[in-house]
């Protein structure tokens, strides 16, 4: 409670001192978003790989319609983003009590920039943790990693951002007790602490060191980095460790993302991931307690204007027989699937 009061005082003080310098300049309302759909075929002839998206078997299926609004007036700005469809709802977000399933709020927050270096944001925000995001426009692969599926998607709270220099920035914030929910449990409230150190050592290289810790959400430590090594070759990395509220509960994992642009409209990428469940892990996607899964995903991006075709082949191998063969009864350590997605960004 003391931490929240301190942030509130800082916000009030900043608003008072910045008011005289505030500009009334207003930007036009920005509208952006995407639509996506896919076909997926699992070679065991049944759904097998339990990550967030591309889950329906032998079906042309919906992703989502995503619409984002953004506007800036002087030093203040807001972002509102809603999605319609399974990718942005039941496949990635817990149902919100009393709000039904017709749409989901991806982002709803306001920001005030006190100076060019310091700003504060409050509301419901896409998480700062991890490499992949819900929107297919933000990912090279269409299917998602186990690190993404088992990590946070969104956090509600208040955060402060400060740019120390052009190459170093920090963020600290207080968030609701649980991930991916609009409303905190009143018994715990805003009791999760989050922080990020962002680095840009050289041109084309960015790195983010993240922590998110609370009595109900556990503690996740995360490294996300990407380096545009040449004009055509990019290398990304995500490593994370989550410890739940109980001993030896959680997971650890690492994913590598090399990609190469063959032409302006054609690129190839490979995601290689190792995901390990801890000794007493429960309710994880992709690995049971004290077991692990290695996943290789080969993806192509064919772009023309706002349209991207994404053919993808994925092969997962587990340390135990967590997958099923085509009879639906016999266990196996491996699973493979092919998918073809179409994404249009506007």
Order of alpha helices (4+ residues) and beta strands (2+ residues): alpha-beta-beta-beta-beta-beta-alpha-beta-beta-beta-beta-beta-beta-beta-beta-beta-beta-beta-beta-beta
